[in-house]
Amino acid sequence: MPKIEVNEKLFFNLLGKKYDYDTLEKKLTFGKAELDEKPDMSQSADERVIKIELNDTNRPDLWSTGGVSRQLRLHEGAKRSDYSKFLSRKGDIKDFGNRIITVDKDLKDIRPYMVSFVISGKAIDDPMLKDIIQTQEKLCWNFGRKRKSISMGVYRMSQIKWPCHYKAVDPDKTSFVPLQCEQPMTCRQILTEHPKGKDFGWILEGFKKFPLLTDDKDEVLSMAPIINSATLGAVQVGDKDLMVELTGTEMENLVLAANIVACDFYDAGYEILPVKVVHPYDTGLGKEIVVPFYFQQPTKATLAAINKKLGCDLTKKEVLDALSRMDNDVTAKDIPVTDATKKYCKANNSDVEFVLNPPPYRNDFLHEVDIIEDVMIGVGLDNFKPQRPNDFTVGKLSDVTIFSRKAKEIMVGLGYQEMIFNYLGSKRDYIDRMNVSADNVIEIANPMSENYQFVRPSIISSLLRAESAAGQAVFPHKIFEIGKVAFLDPKENTGTKTIQSLGFMTAVNNANFNDLASEVSSLLYLLDHKYDVKEVSDPRFIPGRQAAIMVNGKQVGVFGEVHPQVLENWSINVPCVAGEINIEDLM
């Protein structure tokens, strides 16, 4: 989980009050955080640092001093900030003067998107400068996938001649003095010789042109996402007006990150001035982007659903108050109560539909349960009293667990070794390398990393991933897993279906269909099932050397020799046979 270090004086100034550390530890739960380490009290108040651990990766707005202090301040009932003073909604802000950035069309396939704004009003002090750097690092490393999808730069506004230009340049013919250096270096040199180039150069590797941000005098601000220039990009304590820009590959995430930083600065007493960035191609939010920009969609929940899931009897007024403490704009209207919802609306005598519009720095509301979580935090965890269970029950293993354990024993008896894998993975592993379609694969709407972007639709890909790293182990390799897989299914109420599945694979020089068919026969015999095989066309297997497993006329699984293209995709150099069976269909 993300950890941040906050200057004690800055934190309590933003909070508006000072807590002792025992009280602060309790209050931090309202910010989905906990106290990681108390400061060294031998230091002066200006130097003391509080270490805080965040418990939610879906709330990047909390990864800063301003974010955590805002959450605690609002929960205590402080007045909400009016972000509408600088917030753009579909181009309604026209007053950006000459603060314009043009984007080169050649950047579309390199690093296509940029957003920007200016902060003004007072000089930056040392604690604020350190917090800017920390916010930049946390957003770009965690939320921005190590700068691949989001990078951020801050520059001295006083020395910039507008308009600015975000362009694609020849990396061997373009040079500037990067931060931490005194001599000019070409863009290509920076990738191989500068410390930041060595760390992040992989993002630009393979491109014939590199991104470069310059002002109208052709003075370099930065080479995104690698390094700022040593002139306009060297922000110091005492600088008053700063330009902030973010570049990347996902426009909504860029705008969200910009909103987070702008709201933090506004809460700290700075003025936010919008900048218009003109793209020559569509960004998904239009060609001309003025940030901070409100793009979030409303989410709905009912009073009955809130009370049912929280096990309480909140009123309409209490829910509105709780959501307001979480900085949400909410409207409510009475709706008819039904027999099913009546018992959850006793205090209100009618059901209520809440429509929530989140603050501009949040984009984590995907479902009514997200609203319910905000209600829970807004009400306060201490207000939910522990209750003894009303019924006496005896726990036992589920039928599917018992059956799965029987199948595991059989697989071990057949010489297989059990494996355990993650249920989330990347498009590359679950789709591209398996030569399958993405039509029925479940994609996470707001993934924190492309490595955990999809829910696995099959165990075979997990087994192949393990085999790709086991080339030095003694053969044969016989591995299996019994676990969950999920896929889209319009017949289900949720639109998805999760099942318990058995996946198995053998890697050895003489791996073949006949040997695997014999093992499948033994497995199903010991599980007390008669079965047939049927010709099937699965792109993961070699045509003519694969079969569907049919039980009572229904396909319950598939097995065969893994296709050479799939093995090549995984860099596996030995033949493999694999199969997968729906355990629940055999029960």
VEXDREN-2710 file (C-alpha; in Angstrom, 1 decimal):
% VEXDREN-2710
k/r/px/py/pz
1/MET/0.0/0.0/0.0
2/PRO/1.2/3.6/-0.7
3/LYS/3.0/5.3/2.2
4/ILE/3.5/9.1/2.4
5/GLU/5.6/11.4/4.6
6/VAL/3.9/14.6/5.7
7/ASN/5.5/17.7/7.3
8/GLU/3.9/18.0/10.7
9/LYS/3.4/21.7/10.6
10/LEU/2.0/21.8/7.1
11/PHE/-0.3/18.9/7.9
12/PHE/-1.9/20.4/11.0
13/ASN/-2.1/23.8/9.3
14/LEU/-4.1/22.3/6.5
15/LEU/-6.2/20.3/9.0
16/GLY/-7.0/23.5/10.9
17/LYS/-6.4/21.9/14.3
18/LYS/-3.7/19.9/16.0
19/TYR/-4.3/16.4/17.5
20/ASP/-2.2/14.3/19.8
21/TYR/-0.9/11.2/18.0
22/ASP/-3.3/8.8/19.8
23/THR/-6.2/10.8/18.5
24/LEU/-4.7/11.2/15.1
25/GLU/-4.3/7.5/14.8
26/LYS/-8.1/7.0/15.4
27/LYS/-9.0/9.9/13.0
28/LEU/-6.9/8.5/10.2
29/THR/-9.4/5.6/9.7
30/PHE/-11.8/8.2/8.2
31/GLY/-9.1/8.7/5.5
32/LYS/-8.7/5.0/4.9
33/ALA/-5.2/5.3/6.5
34/GLU/-3.2/4.5/9.5
35/LEU/-0.2/6.0/11.4
36/ASP/2.9/4.2/10.2
37/GLU/5.4/6.0/12.3
38/LYS/5.4/9.0/14.7
39/PRO/7.8/11.8/14.1
40/ASP/11.1/12.3/16.0
41/MET/10.0/14.7/18.7
42/SER/13.6/15.9/19.3
43/GLN/13.3/17.8/16.0
44/SER/11.7/21.2/15.6
45/ALA/8.1/21.4/14.6
46/ASP/9.1/22.7/11.1
47/GLU/11.2/19.6/10.5
48/ARG/9.1/16.8/12.1
49/VAL/7.7/14.2/9.6
50/ILE/4.7/12.0/10.1
51/LYS/4.6/8.7/8.2
52/ILE/1.2/7.6/7.1
53/GLU/0.2/4.4/5.3
54/LEU/-2.8/4.5/3.0
55/ASN/-5.1/1.4/2.9
56/ASP/-6.8/2.0/-0.4
57/THR/-5.2/2.0/-3.9
58/ASN/-8.5/3.3/-5.4
59/ARG/-8.1/6.7/-3.8
60/PRO/-5.0/8.4/-5.3
61/ASP/-6.4/11.7/-4.0
62/LEU/-5.3/10.6/-0.5
63/TRP/-1.7/10.1/-1.4
64/SER/-0.7/13.6/-0.4
65/THR/-0.6/15.8/2.7
66/GLY/-3.5/17.9/1.2
67/GLY/-5.6/14.8/0.4
68/VAL/-5.4/13.2/3.8
69/SER/-5.9/16.5/5.7
70/ARG/-8.9/17.4/3.5
71/GLN/-10.6/14.1/4.2
72/LEU/-10.1/14.5/8.0
73/ARG/-11.1/18.2/8.0
74/LEU/-14.3/17.5/6.1
75/HIS/-15.2/14.6/8.3
76/GLU/-15.0/16.9/11.3
77/GLY/-17.6/19.1/9.6
78/ALA/-15.4/21.8/8.1
79/LYS/-16.8/23.9/5.2
80/ARG/-16.3/22.3/1.8
81/SER/-14.1/24.0/-0.8
82/ASP/-15.8/25.6/-3.8
83/TYR/-13.8/24.1/-6.7
84/SER/-16.3/25.4/-9.3
85/LYS/-14.3/28.7/-9.3
86/PHE/-11.7/27.1/-11.5
87/LEU/-13.4/23.9/-12.7
88/SER/-14.1/23.5/-16.4
89/ARG/-17.2/21.6/-17.6
90/LYS/-17.3/20.9/-21.4
91/GLY/-15.4/24.1/-22.4
92/ASP/-17.3/26.6/-20.3
93/ILE/-14.1/28.3/-19.2
94/LYS/-12.9/30.8/-21.8
95/ASP/-10.5/33.0/-19.8
96/PHE/-7.1/31.4/-20.2
97/GLY/-5.5/34.3/-21.9
98/ASN/-2.4/33.2/-23.8
99/ARG/-2.0/30.1/-21.7
100/ILE/-2.2/27.7/-24.6
101/ILE/-0.3/24.6/-25.4
102/THR/-0.3/23.1/-28.9
103/VAL/0.3/19.3/-29.5
104/ASP/2.2/17.9/-32.4
105/LYS/0.2/15.4/-34.5
106/ASP/3.3/13.1/-34.6
107/LEU/2.8/12.4/-30.9
108/LYS/-0.4/10.4/-31.4
109/ASP/1.4/7.1/-31.4
110/ILE/4.2/8.1/-28.9
111/ARG/2.8/9.9/-25.9
112/PRO/-0.4/11.5/-27.2
113/TYR/-2.1/13.4/-24.4
114/MET/-1.3/16.5/-22.3
115/VAL/-3.1/18.6/-19.7
116/SER/-1.9/21.7/-17.8
117/PHE/-2.8/24.4/-15.4
118/VAL/-1.0/27.2/-13.4
119/ILE/-0.8/27.8/-9.7
120/SER/-0.4/31.3/-8.4
121/GLY/-0.8/33.6/-5.4
122/LYS/2.0/33.0/-2.9
123/ALA/5.6/31.7/-2.8
124/ILE/6.4/28.0/-2.4
125/ASP/8.0/27.2/1.0
126/ASP/10.2/24.2/1.7
127/PRO/7.5/21.9/3.1
128/MET/5.2/22.6/0.2
129/LEU/8.0/22.0/-2.3
130/LYS/8.8/18.6/-0.7
131/ASP/5.1/17.8/-0.8
132/ILE/4.8/18.7/-4.5
133/ILE/7.7/16.3/-5.2
134/GLN/6.2/13.5/-3.1
135/THR/2.7/13.9/-4.8
136/GLN/4.4/13.9/-8.2
137/GLU/6.3/10.7/-7.3
138/LYS/3.3/8.9/-5.8
139/LEU/0.8/9.7/-8.6
140/CYS/3.3/8.9/-11.4
141/TRP/4.8/5.8/-9.9
142/ASN/1.6/4.1/-8.5
143/PHE/-1.3/5.6/-10.4
144/GLY/0.8/6.3/-13.5
145/ARG/2.4/2.9/-13.8
146/LYS/6.0/4.0/-13.2
147/ARG/5.4/7.1/-15.5
148/LYS/4.3/5.0/-18.4
149/SER/0.7/6.3/-18.4
150/ILE/1.1/9.5/-16.3
151/SER/4.1/11.8/-15.8
152/MET/4.1/15.2/-14.2
153/GLY/6.3/18.3/-14.5
154/VAL/6.4/21.6/-12.6
155/TYR/8.0/24.7/-14.0
156/ARG/8.8/28.4/-13.2
157/MET/6.0/30.3/-14.8
158/SER/7.8/33.7/-14.7
159/GLN/10.4/32.5/-17.3
160/ILE/7.9/30.9/-19.7
161/LYS/6.8/32.7/-22.9
162/TRP/3.4/31.5/-24.0
163/PRO/2.1/29.7/-26.0
164/CYS/4.0/26.4/-25.3
165/HIS/4.5/23.6/-27.7
166/TYR/4.4/19.8/-27.1
167/LYS/6.2/18.3/-30.0
168/ALA/7.9/15.2/-31.4
169/VAL/11.6/15.8/-32.1
170/ASP/14.6/13.9/-33.5
171/PRO/16.3/12.5/-30.3
172/ASP/19.8/12.6/-32.0
173/LYS/19.6/16.2/-33.2
174/THR/17.8/17.8/-30.2
175/SER/19.7/18.7/-27.0
176/PHE/19.2/20.6/-23.8
177/VAL/20.6/20.8/-20.2
178/PRO/18.7/18.3/-18.0
179/LEU/18.3/18.6/-14.3
180/GLN/21.3/17.6/-12.2
181/CYS/23.6/18.4/-15.2
182/GLU/25.6/21.5/-16.4
183/GLN/26.2/20.5/-20.0
184/PRO/23.7/19.9/-22.8
185/MET/22.9/16.3/-23.7
186/THR/21.0/15.0/-26.7
187/CYS/17.6/13.3/-25.9
188/ARG/19.2/10.0/-26.9
189/GLN/22.1/10.5/-24.6
190/ILE/19.8/11.3/-21.7
191/LEU/18.2/7.8/-22.0
192/THR/21.6/6.1/-21.7
193/GLU/23.7/8.5/-19.5
194/HIS/21.4/10.4/-17.2
195/PRO/20.2/8.6/-14.0
196/LYS/16.5/9.3/-14.8
197/GLY/17.0/8.2/-18.3
198/LYS/18.4/4.9/-17.1
199/ASP/15.4/4.5/-14.8
200/PHE/12.6/5.5/-17.3
201/GLY/14.2/5.3/-20.7
202/TRP/12.3/2.0/-21.4
203/ILE/9.1/4.0/-21.9
204/LEU/10.5/5.7/-25.0
205/GLU/12.7/2.9/-26.4
206/GLY/11.8/2.0/-29.9
207/PHE/10.4/5.4/-30.9
208/LYS/12.0/7.3/-33.8
209/LYS/10.9/10.6/-32.2
210/PHE/10.8/11.7/-28.5
211/PRO/8.3/14.1/-26.8
212/LEU/9.6/17.6/-26.0
213/LEU/7.9/20.5/-24.3
214/THR/9.1/24.0/-25.2
215/ASP/7.9/27.5/-24.8
216/ASP/7.4/30.0/-27.6
217/LYS/11.1/31.0/-27.5
218/ASP/12.0/27.3/-28.0
219/GLU/13.3/27.1/-24.5
220/VAL/13.0/23.5/-23.3
221/LEU/10.8/22.7/-20.3
222/SER/11.1/18.9/-20.3
223/MET/11.4/15.7/-22.2
224/ALA/8.4/13.8/-20.9
225/PRO/8.3/11.4/-19.1
226/ILE/12.0/11.4/-18.4
227/ILE/13.4/14.7/-17.0
228/ASN/12.9/18.4/-16.8
229/SER/15.3/21.0/-18.1
230/ALA/17.8/22.6/-15.7
231/THR/16.4/26.1/-16.5
232/LEU/12.6/26.3/-16.6
233/GLY/12.2/23.0/-14.9
234/ALA/14.3/23.7/-11.8
235/VAL/11.7/24.8/-9.2
236/GLN/13.1/26.4/-6.0
237/VAL/11.8/27.6/-2.7
238/GLY/10.4/31.1/-3.1
239/ASP/9.0/30.6/-6.6
240/LYS/5.6/32.1/-6.7
241/ASP/3.9/31.1/-10.0
242/LEU/4.2/27.6/-11.3
243/MET/3.0/25.8/-14.4
244/VAL/2.0/22.1/-13.9
245/GLU/1.7/19.8/-16.8
246/LEU/0.9/16.1/-17.1
247/THR/1.5/13.9/-20.1
248/GLY/0.5/10.3/-20.8
249/THR/-1.5/7.7/-22.6
250/GLU/-4.9/7.7/-20.8
251/MET/-6.7/11.0/-20.9
252/GLU/-9.2/10.4/-18.1
253/ASN/-6.5/9.4/-15.7
254/LEU/-4.4/12.4/-16.7
255/VAL/-7.4/14.7/-16.0
256/LEU/-8.1/13.0/-12.7
257/ALA/-4.4/13.4/-11.6
258/ALA/-4.5/17.1/-12.6
259/ASN/-7.7/17.6/-10.6
260/ILE/-6.1/16.0/-7.6
261/VAL/-3.1/18.3/-7.7
262/ALA/-5.1/21.4/-8.4
263/CYS/-7.5/20.8/-5.6
264/ASP/-4.6/20.2/-3.2
265/PHE/-3.1/23.5/-4.2
266/TYR/-6.4/25.3/-3.9
267/ASP/-7.0/24.0/-0.4
268/ALA/-3.5/25.2/0.5
269/GLY/-4.5/28.8/-0.5
270/TYR/-3.2/29.0/-4.1
271/GLU/-5.1/30.4/-7.1
272/ILE/-5.7/27.9/-10.0
273/LEU/-5.5/29.3/-13.5
274/PRO/-6.6/27.0/-16.4
275/VAL/-4.5/26.3/-19.5
276/LYS/-6.0/25.2/-22.8
277/VAL/-4.2/22.3/-24.5
278/VAL/-5.1/21.9/-28.2
279/HIS/-4.7/18.3/-29.7
280/PRO/-4.9/17.7/-33.4
281/TYR/-6.8/14.4/-32.7
282/ASP/-9.6/13.3/-30.5
283/THR/-8.7/12.5/-26.9
284/GLY/-11.9/10.9/-25.8
285/LEU/-12.8/14.2/-24.0
286/GLY/-12.5/16.4/-27.0
287/LYS/-9.6/17.9/-28.9
288/GLU/-9.3/21.1/-26.7
289/ILE/-8.8/20.2/-23.0
290/VAL/-9.0/22.9/-20.3
291/VAL/-8.2/21.5/-16.8
292/PRO/-9.1/21.2/-14.0
293/PHE/-12.0/19.5/-15.8
294/TYR/-15.0/17.7/-14.3
295/PHE/-15.7/14.5/-16.3
296/GLN/-17.1/12.2/-13.6
297/GLN/-20.5/10.5/-14.0
298/PRO/-23.2/10.3/-11.3
299/THR/-23.9/7.1/-9.4
300/LYS/-27.1/6.0/-7.7
301/ALA/-28.0/4.1/-4.5
302/THR/-31.2/3.6/-2.5
303/LEU/-31.8/4.0/1.2
304/ALA/-33.0/0.4/1.4
305/ALA/-29.8/-0.9/-0.2
306/ILE/-27.6/1.3/2.2
307/ASN/-29.4/0.1/5.3
308/LYS/-29.5/-3.5/4.1
309/LYS/-25.8/-3.7/3.5
310/LEU/-24.8/-1.7/6.6
311/GLY/-27.2/-3.5/8.9
312/CYS/-28.6/-0.3/10.3
313/ASP/-31.6/2.0/10.0
314/LEU/-30.3/5.4/8.8
315/THR/-32.6/8.2/7.8
316/LYS/-32.5/10.2/4.6
317/LYS/-31.0/13.2/6.5
318/GLU/-28.2/11.0/8.1
319/VAL/-27.2/9.6/4.7
320/LEU/-27.1/13.1/3.1
321/ASP/-24.9/14.3/6.0
322/ALA/-22.6/11.3/5.8
323/LEU/-22.1/11.8/2.1
324/SER/-21.5/15.5/2.4
325/ARG/-18.8/14.8/5.0
326/MET/-17.1/12.8/2.2
327/ASP/-17.2/15.9/-0.1
328/ASN/-19.9/14.5/-2.4
329/ASP/-22.7/16.5/-4.0
330/VAL/-25.9/14.5/-3.5
331/THR/-29.6/14.9/-4.5
332/ALA/-32.3/12.7/-3.0
333/LYS/-35.9/11.9/-4.0
334/ASP/-38.5/9.7/-2.3
335/ILE/-39.5/6.6/-4.3
336/PRO/-42.1/4.0/-3.6
337/VAL/-41.3/1.4/-1.0
338/THR/-41.8/-2.3/-1.9
339/ASP/-42.5/-5.3/0.3
340/ALA/-38.8/-6.3/-0.1
341/THR/-37.5/-2.9/0.9
342/LYS/-40.0/-1.9/3.6
343/LYS/-38.1/-3.3/6.5
344/TYR/-35.0/-1.3/5.5
345/CYS/-36.7/2.0/5.5
346/LYS/-38.5/2.0/8.9
347/ALA/-37.1/5.4/10.0
348/ASN/-38.1/7.1/6.7
349/ASN/-41.4/5.4/5.9
350/SER/-40.4/5.5/2.3
351/ASP/-37.5/4.5/0.2
352/VAL/-35.1/7.2/-1.1
353/GLU/-33.0/7.3/-4.3
354/PHE/-29.7/9.2/-3.9
355/VAL/-27.8/10.5/-6.9
356/LEU/-24.2/11.2/-6.1
357/ASN/-21.8/13.4/-8.0
358/PRO/-18.3/12.8/-6.7
359/PRO/-15.8/15.7/-6.1
360/PRO/-13.5/16.4/-9.0
361/TYR/-10.5/14.6/-7.4
362/ARG/-12.3/11.2/-7.2
363/ASN/-13.3/8.7/-9.9
364/ASP/-13.8/5.5/-7.8
365/PHE/-17.6/5.3/-7.8
366/LEU/-18.5/2.4/-10.1
367/HIS/-21.4/0.8/-8.2
368/GLU/-23.9/1.6/-5.4
369/VAL/-21.6/-0.3/-2.9
370/ASP/-19.1/2.5/-3.4
371/ILE/-21.7/5.0/-2.2
372/ILE/-22.5/2.7/0.7
373/GLU/-18.8/2.6/1.7
374/ASP/-18.7/6.4/1.7
375/VAL/-21.9/6.4/3.9
376/MET/-20.2/4.0/6.3
377/ILE/-17.0/6.1/6.6
378/GLY/-19.1/9.4/6.8
379/VAL/-21.2/8.1/9.6
380/GLY/-18.1/6.9/11.4
381/LEU/-17.1/3.3/12.1
382/ASP/-17.5/3.8/15.9
383/ASN/-21.2/4.3/15.4
384/PHE/-21.7/0.7/14.2
385/LYS/-22.1/-1.3/17.4
386/PRO/-21.1/-4.9/17.5
387/GLN/-24.0/-7.3/17.6
388/ARG/-24.2/-10.9/18.7
389/PRO/-25.5/-13.4/16.1
390/ASN/-29.2/-14.2/16.5
391/ASP/-28.8/-17.7/15.1
392/PHE/-26.6/-20.5/16.2
393/THR/-24.9/-22.2/13.2
394/VAL/-22.2/-24.8/12.6
395/GLY/-19.6/-24.1/10.0
396/LYS/-18.8/-26.7/7.4
397/LEU/-17.0/-27.1/4.1
398/SER/-19.1/-26.3/1.0
399/ASP/-20.0/-29.1/-1.4
400/VAL/-17.7/-27.6/-4.1
401/THR/-14.8/-27.5/-1.7
402/ILE/-15.3/-31.1/-0.7
403/PHE/-15.5/-32.2/-4.3
404/SER/-12.5/-30.1/-5.2
405/ARG/-10.4/-31.7/-2.5
406/LYS/-11.3/-35.1/-3.9
407/ALA/-10.2/-34.0/-7.4
408/LYS/-6.9/-32.6/-5.9
409/GLU/-6.1/-36.0/-4.3
410/ILE/-6.7/-37.7/-7.7
411/MET/-4.5/-35.2/-9.5
412/VAL/-1.7/-35.7/-7.0
413/GLY/-2.1/-39.5/-7.4
414/LEU/-1.6/-39.0/-11.2
415/GLY/1.7/-37.3/-10.5
416/TYR/0.7/-33.7/-10.7
417/GLN/2.0/-30.9/-8.4
418/GLU/-0.5/-28.3/-7.2
419/MET/0.0/-24.6/-8.0
420/ILE/-1.7/-21.4/-6.7
421/PHE/-2.0/-18.3/-9.0
422/ASN/-3.5/-14.8/-9.0
423/TYR/-6.9/-14.4/-10.4
424/LEU/-6.0/-11.0/-12.0
425/GLY/-3.6/-10.6/-14.9
426/SER/-2.7/-8.7/-18.0
427/LYS/-4.3/-8.7/-21.5
428/ARG/-1.0/-10.0/-22.8
429/ASP/-1.1/-13.1/-20.6
430/TYR/-4.8/-13.9/-20.8
431/ILE/-5.6/-13.0/-24.4
432/ASP/-2.7/-12.1/-26.7
433/ARG/-0.4/-15.0/-25.7
434/MET/-3.3/-17.5/-25.7
435/ASN/-4.5/-16.6/-29.2
436/VAL/-8.0/-16.1/-28.0
437/SER/-10.7/-13.5/-28.4
438/ALA/-11.3/-10.9/-25.6
439/ASP/-15.1/-10.9/-26.2
440/ASN/-16.0/-12.7/-23.0
441/VAL/-13.1/-11.6/-20.8
442/ILE/-13.8/-9.4/-17.8
443/GLU/-11.8/-6.1/-17.8
444/ILE/-11.3/-4.1/-14.6
445/ALA/-12.8/-0.6/-15.1
446/ASN/-10.1/1.3/-13.1
447/PRO/-7.0/-0.9/-12.9
448/MET/-4.0/0.4/-10.9
449/SER/-1.7/-1.6/-13.2
450/GLU/-1.9/-3.2/-16.6
451/ASN/-0.6/-6.4/-14.9
452/TYR/-3.8/-6.7/-13.0
453/GLN/-6.3/-5.4/-15.6
454/PHE/-8.3/-8.6/-16.5
455/VAL/-10.0/-11.4/-14.5
456/ARG/-8.6/-14.7/-15.8
457/PRO/-11.0/-16.6/-18.0
458/SER/-9.0/-19.8/-17.9
459/ILE/-6.4/-21.5/-15.6
460/ILE/-4.3/-22.8/-18.6
461/SER/-2.7/-19.3/-19.1
462/SER/-1.6/-19.3/-15.5
463/LEU/0.0/-22.8/-15.9
464/LEU/1.8/-21.7/-19.1
465/ARG/3.1/-18.6/-17.2
466/ALA/4.6/-20.9/-14.6
467/GLU/6.1/-23.1/-17.2
468/SER/7.7/-20.2/-19.0
469/ALA/9.8/-19.5/-15.9
470/ALA/10.6/-23.2/-15.2
471/GLY/12.8/-24.1/-18.2
472/GLN/15.8/-25.0/-16.0
473/ALA/13.8/-27.5/-13.8
474/VAL/14.1/-31.2/-14.3
475/PHE/11.4/-32.6/-16.7
476/PRO/8.7/-33.8/-16.8
477/HIS/6.7/-30.8/-15.4
478/LYS/3.2/-31.9/-14.4
479/ILE/1.2/-29.1/-12.7
480/PHE/-2.4/-28.3/-11.9
481/GLU/-4.6/-25.8/-10.1
482/ILE/-8.2/-25.9/-8.9
483/GLY/-9.4/-22.3/-8.5
484/LYS/-11.8/-19.7/-9.7
485/VAL/-12.2/-18.4/-13.3
486/ALA/-14.7/-15.8/-14.5
487/PHE/-16.1/-14.6/-17.7
488/LEU/-18.9/-12.5/-19.2
489/ASP/-22.3/-14.2/-19.3
490/PRO/-25.4/-12.1/-20.3
491/LYS/-27.7/-14.8/-18.8
492/GLU/-26.5/-13.9/-15.3
493/ASN/-28.0/-11.0/-13.3
494/THR/-24.5/-9.5/-12.8
495/GLY/-23.6/-10.1/-16.5
496/THR/-20.7/-12.3/-15.3
497/LYS/-20.2/-15.9/-14.1
498/THR/-17.6/-17.3/-11.7
499/ILE/-16.9/-21.0/-11.6
500/GLN/-14.6/-23.5/-9.9
501/SER/-12.2/-24.9/-12.5
502/LEU/-9.5/-27.6/-12.7
503/GLY/-6.6/-26.8/-15.0
504/PHE/-3.7/-29.2/-15.7
505/MET/-0.7/-29.3/-17.9
506/THR/2.3/-31.6/-18.7
507/ALA/5.5/-30.3/-20.3
508/VAL/7.9/-33.0/-21.6
509/ASN/9.6/-33.9/-24.9
510/ASN/7.1/-36.7/-25.7
511/ALA/4.0/-35.0/-24.5
512/ASN/1.0/-36.1/-26.6
513/PHE/-2.7/-36.2/-26.9
514/ASN/-3.1/-40.0/-26.2
515/ASP/-1.2/-39.9/-22.9
516/LEU/-3.3/-36.9/-21.7
517/ALA/-6.5/-38.6/-22.9
518/SER/-5.6/-41.6/-20.7
519/GLU/-5.2/-39.3/-17.6
520/VAL/-8.5/-37.6/-18.3
521/SER/-10.2/-41.0/-18.5
522/SER/-8.6/-42.0/-15.1
523/LEU/-9.7/-38.7/-13.5
524/LEU/-13.3/-38.9/-14.6
525/TYR/-13.5/-42.6/-13.7
526/LEU/-12.3/-41.9/-10.2
527/LEU/-14.8/-39.0/-10.0
528/ASP/-17.5/-41.4/-11.0
529/HIS/-18.4/-39.9/-14.3
530/LYS/-19.1/-41.4/-17.7
531/TYR/-18.0/-39.1/-20.5
532/ASP/-17.6/-38.8/-24.3
533/VAL/-15.2/-36.8/-26.4
534/LYS/-16.2/-34.5/-29.3
535/GLU/-14.2/-32.7/-31.9
536/VAL/-13.7/-29.1/-31.1
537/SER/-11.9/-26.1/-32.5
538/ASP/-10.0/-24.2/-29.7
539/PRO/-7.2/-21.9/-30.9
540/ARG/-5.1/-22.7/-27.9
541/PHE/-4.6/-26.3/-29.1
542/ILE/-3.3/-28.0/-32.3
543/PRO/-6.2/-28.7/-34.7
544/GLY/-7.0/-32.4/-34.7
545/ARG/-5.2/-33.0/-31.5
546/GLN/-7.8/-31.6/-29.1
547/ALA/-11.1/-32.8/-27.8
548/ALA/-14.1/-31.5/-25.8
549/ILE/-15.1/-33.4/-22.7
550/MET/-18.9/-34.2/-22.9
551/VAL/-20.9/-35.3/-19.8
552/ASN/-24.7/-35.9/-20.3
553/GLY/-24.5/-34.1/-23.6
554/LYS/-22.9/-30.9/-22.1
555/GLN/-19.4/-29.7/-22.7
556/VAL/-17.6/-29.6/-19.3
557/GLY/-14.0/-29.2/-20.4
558/VAL/-11.4/-29.4/-23.1
559/PHE/-7.9/-30.9/-23.5
560/GLY/-5.3/-31.3/-26.1
561/GLU/-1.7/-30.5/-27.4
562/VAL/-0.9/-26.8/-26.9
563/HIS/-0.5/-25.0/-30.2
564/PRO/3.2/-24.2/-31.2
565/GLN/2.3/-20.5/-31.6
566/VAL/1.0/-20.3/-28.0
567/LEU/4.2/-22.0/-26.8
568/GLU/6.3/-19.5/-28.8
569/ASN/4.3/-16.6/-27.3
570/TRP/5.3/-17.9/-23.9
571/SER/8.9/-18.7/-24.9
572/ILE/8.4/-22.4/-24.0
573/ASN/10.7/-24.7/-25.8
574/VAL/9.2/-28.1/-25.0
575/PRO/5.9/-29.7/-26.2
576/CYS/3.0/-29.3/-23.7
577/VAL/-0.4/-30.9/-23.3
578/ALA/-3.1/-29.2/-21.2
579/GLY/-6.7/-29.3/-20.3
580/GLU/-9.4/-27.6/-18.2
581/ILE/-12.6/-29.0/-16.6
582/ASN/-15.5/-27.1/-15.0
583/ILE/-15.6/-28.8/-11.5
584/GLU/-19.1/-27.5/-10.8
585/ASP/-20.5/-29.3/-13.8
586/LEU/-19.2/-32.6/-12.4
587/MET/-20.9/-32.3/-9.0
END
